[in-house]
Amino acid sequence: MSYDLVRGMYDILPDEIPWWTLAEEAMRETARRYNYREIRVPLVEHTELFTRGVGEATDIVSKEMYTFPDRGERSLTLRPEGTASVARAYLTHGWQTTEPFQKLFYLGPMFRYEKPQKGRNRQFHQYGIEVLGALDPSVDAEVIAFAWSLMELLGLGGLRLRLNSIGCAADRAQYREILRAHFAPSIDGMCDDCRRRLEENPLRILDCKEERCQAPIAGAPGSADHLCPDCAAHFAAVRDGLDRLNLAYDIDPRLVRGLDYYTRTVFELMSSDLGAQDTLIGGGRYDGLVEMLGGPPTPGIGFAGGFERLVLVLQERHPGEVEPERLDLFLATLGEGGRRAGMALATDLRAFGVSVDLDHRGRALRKQLTQANDQKARFLLVLGEDEARAGRGKLKDMDRGDERDVALDPEALAEAMFPGCDCGCEHHE
């Protein structure tokens, strides 16, 4: 039997990990600067969380979720997105009463059954932030500023912000009817999905990418022109906040985002450097989501982006800039006495924070030296029977090529390799 990868799933290999680490660390560092706390929600949730929160008429719920019954015949789903789970956690832990204002971020895998393509798989990884408990437009501006800061920290330029408001629930209901009337005369010439969406939720038509649907979409009325006074004032304040932060934006009157929980502010952050597939981050407000899940009225806003897309962009834009961490020391051992002494010394050095490797296959010295070069070790120490008995050996600096006589003592070796550091921490630059 051949054990192949499940379609749409993939392995992240060791040589790729440094790029992922770069992106993850940038996310964590930006979260630290903006004072967001990390939350880790389960991979599996009750299906109703997504059918109620995300919306049964969305493509995610109707076509893409991995849903299955457990042994108790309860319907469970692998999470397809993070916001609904964070809102559920907000209620599960009583934060609506004890700590109603929350600034949170998350990293982790999501699952959607869709056609695999470059940078988009059935298991994918998202980073995102959520702010719950504040309706003030300054929060909208901060969330967008967070996204912008993250991309700048990663060295991605040509940033462009698409911005819109789709209003409150009443505005959305009115706008749906306006769109239904607009698309009705053209619907027979549009795709099957759009014909279905006309009845279920005509806002989804605005997300369609089919060529034959673009002309009616281009002529559709914009949501920002149909806002109630409160929502119009909120949108004006968001724009004023972005102006004060010197963050440029384009108003896109037909930007609606793809999930039913969105309200008021919606946005996408793009990079003009990336060609057609230029969207990096998307997000917006979801002021009714917590209430929809059984909690009190609670405003919320956030964004999410895909790590796969981000890693591909980083690899394309900054080739050669990210290298795996180097091995500090390779111990080449000779004879049984050298092997035993090497194992003990490696263990002691690791306790000092030094990264150490040695041969476990009984290979000749020449092969071990090749391994040290392949692993780009900073230092090499050959440890044979004589060195083990004498308690001393030759430490070679692999970059400079010079050698020095050293005691086979972990503290002395650490000091010889990294002078001035007495703790063996990540000091090795």
C-alpha positions in Angstrom: 0.0 0.0 0.0 1.3 3.5 -0.9 0.8 6.1 1.8 0.4 9.4 -0.2 -0.5 12.8 1.2 -4.2 13.5 1.4 -5.2 15.8 -1.4 -4.9 19.4 -0.2 -2.7 18.6 2.7 1.1 19.0 2.7 4.3 18.8 4.7 6.2 21.8 5.8 9.8 20.7 5.4 12.8 21.7 7.6 14.3 24.0 4.9 11.0 25.9 4.8 10.6 26.4 8.5 12.9 29.4 8.8 10.5 31.4 6.5 7.5 30.3 8.7 9.4 31.3 11.8 10.2 34.7 10.3 6.5 35.3 9.6 5.4 34.0 13.0 7.9 36.0 14.9 6.9 39.2 13.1 3.3 38.5 14.0 4.2 38.0 17.7 6.4 41.0 17.7 3.7 43.2 16.2 1.2 41.8 18.8 3.6 42.7 21.6 3.9 46.3 20.3 0.2 46.7 20.1 -0.5 44.8 23.4 -2.5 41.9 22.0 -2.5 38.6 23.9 -2.4 35.2 22.3 -5.3 32.8 22.4 -5.3 29.2 21.2 -8.7 27.7 20.3 -9.5 24.1 19.5 -9.2 22.6 16.0 -12.7 21.1 16.4 -15.9 22.9 17.3 -19.6 22.1 17.2 -20.8 22.6 13.7 -23.6 25.0 14.8 -20.9 27.6 15.7 -20.0 28.1 12.1 -23.5 27.6 10.5 -24.9 30.3 12.9 -21.8 32.6 13.0 -20.4 32.4 9.5 -23.7 31.9 7.7 -25.3 28.9 6.0 -25.4 30.7 2.7 -21.7 31.3 2.6 -19.5 29.1 0.4 -17.5 28.1 3.5 -20.5 26.5 5.2 -22.4 25.3 2.2 -19.4 23.8 0.3 -16.1 23.8 2.2 -16.4 22.6 5.8 -15.0 19.3 7.0 -17.9 18.1 9.1 -18.4 14.7 10.7 -20.4 13.0 13.5 -18.5 12.0 16.7 -19.2 8.8 18.6 -22.0 10.5 20.4 -23.6 11.5 17.0 -22.8 15.2 17.6 -21.9 17.1 14.5 -18.4 18.5 14.7 -16.4 20.6 12.3 -12.7 21.2 11.8 -12.5 25.0 12.1 -12.6 26.8 8.8 -11.7 30.2 10.3 -10.8 31.7 13.6 -13.2 34.6 14.4 -16.2 32.4 15.4 -14.0 30.3 17.7 -12.6 33.4 19.4 -16.1 34.8 19.9 -17.2 31.4 21.3 -14.2 31.5 23.7 -15.2 35.0 24.8 -18.5 33.6 26.0 -17.2 30.3 27.3 -14.9 32.0 29.7 -17.4 34.7 30.8 -15.3 37.6 29.5 -18.5 39.5 28.6 -18.9 40.0 32.4 -15.4 39.8 33.8 -13.2 41.4 31.1 -15.4 42.7 28.4 -12.6 44.4 26.4 -10.2 41.9 24.8 -7.4 42.3 22.4 -6.3 38.9 21.1 -4.3 37.3 18.4 -4.0 33.7 17.1 -1.9 31.5 14.8 -2.8 28.1 13.6 -4.2 25.6 11.1 -7.7 25.9 9.5 -9.5 23.5 7.1 -11.6 24.1 4.0 -12.5 21.7 1.3 -11.7 23.7 -1.9 -9.6 23.2 -5.0 -5.9 23.2 -4.0 -3.7 25.7 -5.7 -0.5 27.5 -5.1 -0.5 29.1 -1.7 -4.0 27.7 -0.9 -4.5 24.2 0.5 -7.3 22.3 2.3 -5.3 22.5 5.5 -3.9 26.1 5.7 -2.5 28.3 8.4 -3.9 31.7 9.4 -2.7 34.5 11.6 -5.3 37.0 12.9 -6.3 39.4 15.6 -9.7 40.1 17.2 -10.8 43.1 19.4 -14.0 42.5 21.3 -15.9 45.0 23.4 -15.3 48.4 21.7 -17.3 50.1 19.0 -15.1 53.2 18.9 -13.7 54.0 15.4 -10.2 54.3 16.9 -10.2 50.5 17.3 -10.9 50.1 13.6 -8.0 52.4 12.8 -5.7 50.5 15.2 -6.6 47.1 13.7 -5.8 48.4 10.2 -2.6 50.0 11.5 -1.6 46.6 13.1 -2.0 44.9 9.7 0.0 47.7 8.0 2.8 47.5 10.6 3.1 43.8 10.3 3.6 43.9 6.6 6.2 46.7 6.9 8.0 44.7 9.6 8.3 41.9 7.1 9.7 44.3 4.4 6.7 44.2 2.1 6.1 47.4 0.3 3.6 49.0 -2.1 0.8 48.6 0.4 -2.7 49.6 -0.6 -5.8 49.6 1.6 -9.2 48.9 0.2 -11.9 50.2 2.6 -15.7 50.2 2.8 -18.6 50.1 5.2 -21.5 47.8 4.8 -23.5 49.3 7.7 -25.5 47.8 10.5 -28.0 44.9 10.2 -30.8 47.2 9.0 -28.5 48.8 6.4 -27.5 45.4 5.2 -31.1 44.2 4.8 -31.9 47.4 2.8 -28.8 47.0 0.7 -29.6 43.4 -0.1 -32.9 44.4 -1.6 -31.2 47.2 -3.6 -28.8 44.6 -5.0 -31.5 42.1 -5.7 -33.3 44.7 -7.8 -30.1 45.7 -9.5 -29.1 42.1 -10.5 -32.5 40.7 -11.3 -32.6 41.9 -14.9 -29.1 40.4 -15.6 -29.2 37.3 -13.6 -30.1 34.9 -16.4 -26.7 35.6 -18.0 -24.7 35.2 -14.8 -23.2 32.0 -13.3 -25.0 29.4 -11.3 -23.6 30.5 -8.0 -24.8 34.1 -8.6 -28.3 32.9 -9.5 -28.4 31.0 -6.2 -26.9 34.0 -4.3 -29.6 36.3 -5.7 -32.1 34.6 -3.5 -29.9 33.6 -0.5 -27.7 36.6 -0.1 -27.1 39.0 -3.1 -24.1 40.6 -1.3 -22.2 37.4 -2.1 -22.6 38.2 -5.8 -20.1 41.0 -5.4 -17.4 38.5 -4.5 -17.9 36.5 -7.8 -14.8 36.3 -10.0 -16.6 34.8 -13.1 -15.9 36.9 -16.2 -19.5 36.9 -17.4 -20.7 38.4 -14.0 -18.3 41.3 -14.0 -20.3 43.9 -16.0 -23.4 43.7 -13.7 -21.1 43.7 -10.6 -19.2 46.8 -11.9 -22.5 48.7 -12.2 -23.8 47.7 -8.8 -24.6 50.4 -6.3 -22.2 50.8 -3.4 -23.0 50.0 0.2 -21.5 53.1 1.6 -24.1 55.2 -0.2 -26.9 53.5 1.8 -25.8 53.9 5.4 -27.9 55.1 8.3 -26.7 58.3 10.0 -24.9 56.4 12.8 -23.1 54.1 10.4 -22.2 57.0 8.1 -20.7 58.9 11.1 -18.8 55.8 12.2 -17.3 55.3 8.7 -16.3 59.0 8.5 -14.6 58.7 11.9 -12.7 55.6 10.8 -11.5 57.5 7.7 -10.4 60.4 9.9 -8.5 58.1 12.1 -6.6 56.6 9.2 -5.9 60.1 7.9 -4.4 61.0 11.2 -2.2 57.9 11.1 -1.1 58.8 7.5 -2.4 55.5 6.2 -3.6 55.9 2.6 -6.8 54.1 1.5 -9.1 53.7 -1.5 -12.8 53.5 -0.9 -14.2 50.4 -2.7 -18.0 50.8 -2.6 -18.5 47.1 -3.6 -16.1 45.5 -1.1 -18.2 43.4 1.2 -16.0 40.4 2.4 -17.2 36.8 2.3 -18.8 36.0 5.7 -22.2 36.9 7.0 -21.1 38.2 10.3 -19.4 41.3 8.9 -20.9 44.8 9.7 -19.8 48.3 9.2 -16.0 48.6 8.4 -14.6 46.0 6.0 -11.1 46.2 4.5 -8.4 44.4 2.6 -4.7 45.2 2.7 -2.9 44.6 -0.6 0.5 45.0 -2.1 0.9 46.4 -5.6 4.2 44.5 -5.9 2.5 41.1 -6.0 0.6 41.1 -9.3 -3.0 39.8 -9.6 -3.1 37.8 -6.4 -2.2 40.8 -4.3 -4.4 40.6 -1.2 -2.5 39.9 2.0 -5.0 40.5 4.8 -8.7 40.9 5.0 -11.0 41.8 7.9 -13.7 44.0 9.3 -16.3 44.5 12.0 -18.7 41.8 13.3 -20.7 43.7 15.9 -23.5 41.1 16.0 -21.6 37.9 16.2 -21.3 37.5 19.9 -25.0 38.2 20.3 -25.8 35.7 17.5 -24.0 33.1 19.6 -26.1 33.8 22.6 -24.2 36.5 24.3 -25.0 40.2 25.0 -24.6 42.8 22.2 -20.8 43.0 21.8 -18.9 44.9 19.1 -15.9 43.2 17.5 -13.4 43.7 14.8 -10.4 41.8 13.4 -8.5 40.6 10.4 -6.9 37.3 9.2 -4.3 36.4 6.7 -2.8 33.2 5.3 0.7 32.1 6.3 1.1 30.1 3.1 0.6 33.2 0.9 2.8 35.3 3.2 5.6 32.7 3.1 5.5 32.5 -0.7 5.7 36.3 -0.9 8.6 36.5 1.5 10.5 33.8 -0.5 9.9 35.5 -3.8 10.7 39.0 -2.5 13.6 38.2 -0.2 15.4 35.2 -1.6 18.5 34.1 0.3 17.8 36.4 3.2 16.6 33.7 5.6 19.0 30.9 6.6 18.5 28.1 9.0 20.2 28.5 12.4 23.7 27.2 12.4 24.9 24.4 14.5 27.3 25.6 17.2 29.5 22.6 17.6 30.0 19.3 15.8 31.8 16.6 17.8 33.6 14.1 15.6 34.3 11.0 17.7 36.8 8.2 17.2 36.7 4.8 19.0 34.4 3.7 21.8 36.1 5.9 24.4 35.7 8.9 22.2 32.1 8.1 21.4 31.2 7.7 25.1 33.0 10.9 26.1 31.4 12.7 23.2 27.9 11.7 24.3 28.5 12.9 27.8 30.2 16.2 26.7 27.3 16.9 24.2 24.7 16.5 26.9 26.6 18.9 29.3 27.1 21.5 26.6 23.4 21.4 25.7 22.6 22.3 29.3 24.7 25.4 28.7 22.5 26.3 25.7 25.1 25.2 23.0 23.7 23.4 20.0 25.7 20.2 19.5 25.5 17.2 17.1 27.7 14.1 16.6 27.7 11.0 14.5 25.4 8.2 15.5 26.3 5.8 12.6 29.9 4.8 13.4 31.3 6.5 10.3 34.9 7.2 9.5 36.4 10.6 10.5 36.3 11.8 6.9 32.6 11.2 6.7 32.0 13.0 10.0 34.0 16.0 8.8 31.8 16.2 5.7 28.7 16.1 8.0 30.1 19.0 10.0 30.5 21.0 6.8 27.1 20.0 5.5 25.5 21.2 8.8 27.5 24.5 8.6 28.8 24.0 12.2 30.5 27.0 13.7 33.0 24.9 15.5 34.5 21.4 15.2 36.1 19.2 18.0 37.6 15.9 17.2 37.3 13.6 20.3 39.2 10.3 20.3 40.5 7.9 22.9 43.6 10.1 23.6 41.6 13.3 24.0 39.1 11.5 26.2 41.9 10.3 28.5 43.7 13.7 28.6 40.6 15.8 29.0 41.7 18.2 26.3 41.2 18.6 22.5 41.5 20.9 19.5 38.6 23.3 18.9 38.5 24.4 15.3 36.7 27.6 14.2 35.1 26.5 10.9 34.8 30.1 9.6 38.4 31.2 10.3 40.1 27.8 10.1 42.2 28.4 13.3 42.5 25.8 16.1 43.1 26.1 19.8 43.8 23.7 22.6 40.9 23.5 25.0 39.8 21.6 28.2 37.0 19.2 27.6 34.9 21.1 30.2 31.5 22.4 29.1 31.9 25.8 30.8 35.4 26.3 29.4 34.3 25.1 25.9 31.3 27.5 25.9 33.5 30.4 26.9 36.1 29.5 24.2 33.4 29.4 21.5 31.4 32.4 22.7 33.7 34.7 24.9 31.9 36.9 27.3 28.8 34.9 27.6 28.5 32.9 30.8 25.1 31.4 30.3 25.2 29.7 26.9 22.1 31.6 25.8 21.4 32.5 22.1 24.5 34.7 22.0 26.2 33.2 19.0 26.3 36.0 16.5 
